[in-house]
């Protein structure tokens, strides 16, 4: 594979160079959808996050990176549990909403509650996507697409590295 590789994540591509994702040009208004109660927000410096997370967790959750398809711990997991934010422990997704999308990333039809996730417009590399973030600590989780199963028709394409499953 060349230094510049394309990884398909359900309708869009994340371009990675030497394992790094290009800078993200997200919605700078900070008014994405989802909970944004400042009193509940967790705010830490980059230095603090680097001390608490592994280098891969930091690259993906704090720098908006993407793990390679079919390599994440949870992409094919069928174990029952609640998937929580790796940074702050907020419950994000339940295994009952998890399905196999064939993309190589964990996919969910809906979050545990809408208040625990928020979205922002992501216009990285001339594409329009909707980024999914933890509403409590702003960790990058992945993207949501309008091609999922169920009544909402959404597919949350999430990085395993951004999650920690608590088994039921």
HELIX and SHEET records of a PDB file:
HELIX    1   1 UNK A   38  UNK A   40  5                                   3    
HELIX    2   2 UNK A   46  UNK A   52  1                                   7    
HELIX    3   3 UNK A   55  UNK A   57  1                                   3    
HELIX    4   4 UNK A   58  UNK A   62  3                                   5    
HELIX    5   5 UNK A   95  UNK A   97  5                                   3    
HELIX    6   6 UNK A  114  UNK A  116  5                                   3    
HELIX    7   7 UNK A  124  UNK A  126  5                                   3    
HELIX    8   8 UNK A  160  UNK A  162  5                                   3    
SHEET    1   A 3 UNK A   4  UNK A   8  0                                        
SHEET    2   A 3 UNK A  13  UNK A  17 -1                                        
SHEET    3   A 3 UNK A  20  UNK A  21 -1                                        
SHEET    1   B 7 UNK A  33  UNK A  34  0                                        
SHEET    2   B 7 UNK A 117  UNK A 122 -1                                        
SHEET    3   B 7 UNK A 129  UNK A 134 -1                                        
SHEET    4   B 7 UNK A 140  UNK A 145 -1                                        
SHEET    5   B 7 UNK A 155  UNK A 158 -1                                        
SHEET    6   B 7 UNK A 106  UNK A 108 -1                                        
SHEET    7   B 7 UNK A  98  UNK A  99 -1                                        
SHEET    1   C 3 UNK A  91  UNK A  94  0                                        
SHEET    2   C 3 UNK A  81  UNK A  85 -1                                        
SHEET    3   C 3 UNK A 163  UNK A 167 -1                                        
END                                                                             
